[in-house]
Amino acid sequence: MLARRELSSAQVRERLMRKGFTKSEIEDALRRLEAEGALDDRRTAAAYAHESATVKFRGRARTLQELQARGISRLHARAAVDHAYASLDEGALLDRAVRRRLDGKIHSRTHLRHLYQALLRQGFDGTAIAKSLRSKTNFDPGQDTD
Protein backbone atom coordinates (compact mmCIF):
# COMPACT_ATOMS: atom_id res chain seq x y z
CA MET A 1 0.00 0.00 0.00
CA LEU A 2 2.85 2.40 0.81
CA ALA A 3 4.94 1.32 -2.18
CA ARG A 4 2.80 3.30 -4.64
CA ARG A 5 2.73 6.67 -2.89
CA GLU A 6 3.05 8.44 0.44
CA LEU A 7 0.03 7.96 2.68
CA SER A 8 -0.81 9.58 5.99
CA SER A 9 -1.34 7.57 9.17
CA ALA A 10 -5.05 8.33 8.94
CA GLN A 11 -5.24 7.03 5.37
CA VAL A 12 -3.44 3.80 6.28
CA ARG A 13 -5.67 3.38 9.35
CA GLU A 14 -8.81 3.84 7.23
CA ARG A 15 -7.67 1.37 4.57
CA LEU A 16 -6.77 -1.27 7.15
CA MET A 17 -10.16 -0.80 8.85
CA ARG A 18 -11.92 -1.36 5.51
CA LYS A 19 -9.95 -4.58 5.08
CA GLY A 20 -11.32 -5.81 8.40
CA PHE A 21 -8.32 -5.57 10.72
CA THR A 22 -8.98 -5.01 14.43
CA LYS A 23 -8.14 -1.74 16.15
CA SER A 24 -5.24 -3.29 18.06
CA GLU A 25 -3.81 -4.84 14.89
CA ILE A 26 -4.05 -1.50 13.12
CA GLU A 27 -2.38 0.42 15.96
CA ASP A 28 0.41 -2.18 16.15
CA ALA A 29 0.97 -1.93 12.39
CA LEU A 30 1.01 1.87 12.50
CA ARG A 31 3.54 1.93 15.34
CA ARG A 32 5.76 -0.55 13.52
CA LEU A 33 5.57 1.38 10.22
CA GLU A 34 6.36 4.67 11.96
CA ALA A 35 9.30 3.10 13.83
CA GLU A 36 10.70 1.72 10.55
CA GLY A 37 10.30 5.10 8.88
CA ALA A 38 7.87 3.76 6.27
CA LEU A 39 5.09 5.98 7.58
CA ASP A 40 5.75 9.65 8.32
CA ASP A 41 3.00 12.27 8.22
CA ARG A 42 5.51 15.12 7.93
CA ARG A 43 7.17 13.56 4.89
CA THR A 44 3.76 12.81 3.37
CA ALA A 45 2.64 16.40 3.91
CA ALA A 46 5.83 17.79 2.40
CA ALA A 47 5.57 15.57 -0.69
CA TYR A 48 1.92 16.42 -1.27
CA ALA A 49 2.42 20.17 -0.74
CA HIS A 50 5.33 20.22 -3.19
CA GLU A 51 3.33 18.35 -5.85
CA SER A 52 0.26 20.52 -5.31
CA ALA A 53 2.24 23.73 -5.80
CA THR A 54 4.67 22.77 -8.56
CA VAL A 55 2.74 20.21 -10.61
CA LYS A 56 -0.92 20.98 -10.06
CA PHE A 57 -0.49 24.78 -9.67
CA ARG A 58 -2.78 25.01 -6.67
CA GLY A 59 -2.88 27.80 -4.13
CA ARG A 60 -2.01 27.62 -0.45
CA ALA A 61 -5.59 27.39 0.82
CA ARG A 62 -6.50 24.38 -1.34
CA THR A 63 -3.27 22.57 -0.50
CA LEU A 64 -3.77 23.11 3.22
CA GLN A 65 -7.39 21.94 3.01
CA GLU A 66 -6.46 18.79 1.10
CA LEU A 67 -3.68 17.89 3.53
CA GLN A 68 -6.06 18.15 6.45
CA ALA A 69 -8.62 16.05 4.55
CA ARG A 70 -5.92 13.38 4.28
CA GLY A 71 -5.65 13.31 8.05
CA ILE A 72 -2.51 15.41 8.42
CA SER A 73 -2.56 17.55 11.57
CA ARG A 74 -3.06 21.28 11.08
CA LEU A 75 0.42 21.94 12.49
CA HIS A 76 2.19 19.54 10.08
CA ALA A 77 0.03 20.68 7.16
CA ARG A 78 0.76 24.37 7.78
CA ALA A 79 4.52 23.70 8.09
CA ALA A 80 4.55 21.69 4.85
CA VAL A 81 2.59 24.33 2.94
CA ASP A 82 4.79 27.16 4.24
CA HIS A 83 7.93 25.26 3.23
CA ALA A 84 6.61 24.29 -0.23
CA TYR A 85 5.48 27.80 -1.09
CA ALA A 86 8.45 29.63 0.48
CA SER A 87 10.61 29.34 -2.63
CA LEU A 88 7.79 29.97 -5.10
CA ASP A 89 6.54 33.22 -6.58
CA GLU A 90 2.83 32.87 -5.86
CA GLY A 91 1.99 35.54 -8.43
CA ALA A 92 3.74 33.49 -11.11
CA LEU A 93 1.97 30.37 -9.85
CA LEU A 94 -1.39 32.14 -10.21
CA ASP A 95 -0.43 33.32 -13.70
CA ARG A 96 0.37 29.73 -14.71
CA ALA A 97 -2.98 28.58 -13.36
CA VAL A 98 -4.72 31.37 -15.32
CA ARG A 99 -2.87 30.50 -18.54
CA ARG A 100 -3.83 26.86 -18.06
CA ARG A 101 -7.54 27.82 -18.03
CA LEU A 102 -7.56 30.71 -20.48
CA ASP A 103 -6.91 30.84 -24.21
CA GLY A 104 -6.97 34.46 -25.23
CA LYS A 105 -8.95 37.18 -23.49
CA ILE A 106 -11.90 37.11 -21.15
CA HIS A 107 -14.85 38.05 -23.32
CA SER A 108 -17.79 38.43 -20.90
CA ARG A 109 -18.71 38.91 -17.26
CA THR A 110 -19.92 35.30 -17.14
CA HIS A 111 -16.58 34.08 -18.44
CA LEU A 112 -14.81 36.29 -15.89
CA ARG A 113 -16.99 35.02 -13.04
CA HIS A 114 -16.45 31.35 -14.00
CA LEU A 115 -12.70 31.80 -14.22
CA TYR A 116 -12.59 33.71 -10.92
CA GLN A 117 -14.58 30.98 -9.13
CA ALA A 118 -12.43 28.21 -10.59
CA LEU A 119 -9.27 29.92 -9.36
CA LEU A 120 -10.81 30.45 -5.91
CA ARG A 121 -11.49 26.69 -5.78
CA GLN A 122 -7.84 26.16 -6.68
CA GLY A 123 -6.94 27.93 -3.44
CA PHE A 124 -5.77 31.33 -4.64
CA ASP A 125 -6.48 34.62 -2.87
CA GLY A 126 -9.49 36.52 -4.26
CA THR A 127 -7.73 39.87 -4.39
CA ALA A 128 -4.78 38.40 -6.28
CA ILE A 129 -7.14 36.66 -8.72
CA ALA A 130 -9.05 39.88 -9.43
CA LYS A 131 -5.81 41.77 -10.02
CA SER A 132 -4.50 39.08 -12.37
CA LEU A 133 -7.74 38.81 -14.36
CA ARG A 134 -8.28 42.57 -14.72
CA SER A 135 -5.63 42.81 -17.44
CA LYS A 136 -7.07 39.90 -19.38
CA THR A 137 -10.56 41.23 -20.10
CA ASN A 138 -11.67 41.89 -23.65
CA PHE A 139 -14.79 43.92 -22.86
CA ASP A 140 -15.78 47.22 -21.31
CA PRO A 141 -16.42 46.51 -17.59
CA GLY A 142 -19.13 49.22 -17.66
CA GLN A 143 -21.18 47.29 -20.19
CA ASP A 144 -23.01 44.05 -19.53
CA THR A 145 -21.97 41.67 -22.31
CA ASP A 146 -23.62 38.50 -20.99
C-alpha positions as a printed NumPy array, in Angstrom:
array([[  0.   ,   0.   ,   0.   ],
       [  2.847,   2.405,   0.809],
       [  4.935,   1.318,  -2.177],
       [  2.798,   3.299,  -4.637],
       [  2.735,   6.673,  -2.887],
       [  3.048,   8.438,   0.435],
       [  0.027,   7.958,   2.679],
       [ -0.809,   9.579,   5.988],
       [ -1.341,   7.566,   9.165],
       [ -5.055,   8.332,   8.944],
       [ -5.241,   7.031,   5.373],
       [ -3.44 ,   3.795,   6.283],
       [ -5.673,   3.38 ,   9.35 ],
       [ -8.812,   3.838,   7.231],
       [ -7.667,   1.367,   4.566],
       [ -6.773,  -1.269,   7.15 ],
       [-10.162,  -0.802,   8.848],
       [-11.917,  -1.361,   5.509],
       [ -9.949,  -4.583,   5.084],
       [-11.322,  -5.813,   8.401],
       [ -8.322,  -5.574,  10.721],
       [ -8.978,  -5.009,  14.43 ],
       [ -8.141,  -1.739,  16.154],
       [ -5.244,  -3.292,  18.062],
       [ -3.811,  -4.844,  14.888],
       [ -4.045,  -1.504,  13.121],
       [ -2.384,   0.416,  15.962],
       [  0.411,  -2.177,  16.145],
       [  0.966,  -1.934,  12.394],
       [  1.014,   1.874,  12.504],
       [  3.539,   1.931,  15.34 ],
       [  5.76 ,  -0.554,  13.519],
       [  5.566,   1.385,  10.216],
       [  6.362,   4.668,  11.964],
       [  9.304,   3.097,  13.834],
       [ 10.696,   1.717,  10.555],
       [ 10.295,   5.099,   8.876],
       [  7.869,   3.76 ,   6.273],
       [  5.09 ,   5.981,   7.578],
       [  5.752,   9.65 ,   8.324],
       [  3.001,  12.274,   8.215],
       [  5.511,  15.124,   7.929],
       [  7.165,  13.557,   4.892],
       [  3.76 ,  12.806,   3.372],
       [  2.635,  16.4  ,   3.907],
       [  5.833,  17.79 ,   2.396],
       [  5.574,  15.57 ,  -0.691],
       [  1.919,  16.422,  -1.266],
       [  2.418,  20.169,  -0.74 ],
       [  5.334,  20.223,  -3.188],
       [  3.332,  18.353,  -5.853],
       [  0.264,  20.523,  -5.314],
       [  2.236,  23.726,  -5.801],
       [  4.668,  22.77 ,  -8.558],
       [  2.745,  20.209, -10.606],
       [ -0.923,  20.98 , -10.057],
       [ -0.49 ,  24.781,  -9.674],
       [ -2.782,  25.013,  -6.669],
       [ -2.883,  27.804,  -4.131],
       [ -2.006,  27.615,  -0.446],
       [ -5.586,  27.386,   0.821],
       [ -6.498,  24.378,  -1.34 ],
       [ -3.271,  22.571,  -0.504],
       [ -3.772,  23.114,   3.218],
       [ -7.389,  21.939,   3.008],
       [ -6.456,  18.789,   1.1  ],
       [ -3.677,  17.891,   3.53 ],
       [ -6.063,  18.154,   6.452],
       [ -8.617,  16.053,   4.553],
       [ -5.923,  13.379,   4.282],
       [ -5.655,  13.307,   8.05 ],
       [ -2.51 ,  15.405,   8.419],
       [ -2.561,  17.547,  11.57 ],
       [ -3.055,  21.282,  11.082],
       [  0.415,  21.942,  12.493],
       [  2.187,  19.545,  10.084],
       [  0.031,  20.678,   7.16 ],
       [  0.765,  24.37 ,   7.779],
       [  4.518,  23.701,   8.087],
       [  4.554,  21.689,   4.846],
       [  2.595,  24.333,   2.939],
       [  4.792,  27.155,   4.241],
       [  7.925,  25.256,   3.228],
       [  6.608,  24.286,  -0.232],
       [  5.484,  27.804,  -1.095],
       [  8.453,  29.629,   0.475],
       [ 10.61 ,  29.336,  -2.628],
       [  7.785,  29.971,  -5.1  ],
       [  6.545,  33.217,  -6.581],
       [  2.833,  32.866,  -5.859],
       [  1.986,  35.538,  -8.43 ],
       [  3.735,  33.494, -11.107],
       [  1.965,  30.366,  -9.848],
       [ -1.388,  32.137, -10.209],
       [ -0.432,  33.321, -13.704],
       [  0.375,  29.733, -14.71 ],
       [ -2.984,  28.583, -13.359],
       [ -4.721,  31.365, -15.318],
       [ -2.875,  30.498, -18.544],
       [ -3.831,  26.863, -18.064],
       [ -7.535,  27.816, -18.032],
       [ -7.556,  30.71 , -20.485],
       [ -6.909,  30.836, -24.209],
       [ -6.966,  34.461, -25.23 ],
       [ -8.947,  37.179, -23.49 ],
       [-11.901,  37.107, -21.146],
       [-14.853,  38.048, -23.323],
       [-17.79 ,  38.43 , -20.901],
       [-18.709,  38.907, -17.262],
       [-19.921,  35.304, -17.138],
       [-16.579,  34.084, -18.438],
       [-14.805,  36.294, -15.892],
       [-16.994,  35.017, -13.045],
       [-16.447,  31.354, -14.   ],
       [-12.704,  31.799, -14.225],
       [-12.591,  33.708, -10.92 ],
       [-14.582,  30.981,  -9.129],
       [-12.435,  28.211, -10.595],
       [ -9.274,  29.922,  -9.357],
       [-10.811,  30.446,  -5.912],
       [-11.485,  26.692,  -5.78 ],
       [ -7.836,  26.155,  -6.682],
       [ -6.944,  27.929,  -3.436],
       [ -5.771,  31.33 ,  -4.641],
       [ -6.484,  34.623,  -2.874],
       [ -9.492,  36.515,  -4.263],
       [ -7.73 ,  39.873,  -4.395],
       [ -4.778,  38.4  ,  -6.275],
       [ -7.135,  36.66 ,  -8.718],
       [ -9.046,  39.877,  -9.434],
       [ -5.812,  41.773, -10.022],
       [ -4.505,  39.082, -12.37 ],
       [ -7.737,  38.808, -14.361],
       [ -8.283,  42.569, -14.722],
       [ -5.633,  42.811, -17.444],
       [ -7.074,  39.897, -19.381],
       [-10.557,  41.233, -20.099],
       [-11.672,  41.894, -23.65 ],
       [-14.793,  43.916, -22.859],
       [-15.778,  47.222, -21.311],
       [-16.419,  46.509, -17.591],
       [-19.128,  49.219, -17.663],
       [-21.181,  47.289, -20.193],
       [-23.012,  44.046, -19.529],
       [-21.969,  41.673, -22.305],
       [-23.616,  38.499, -20.994]])
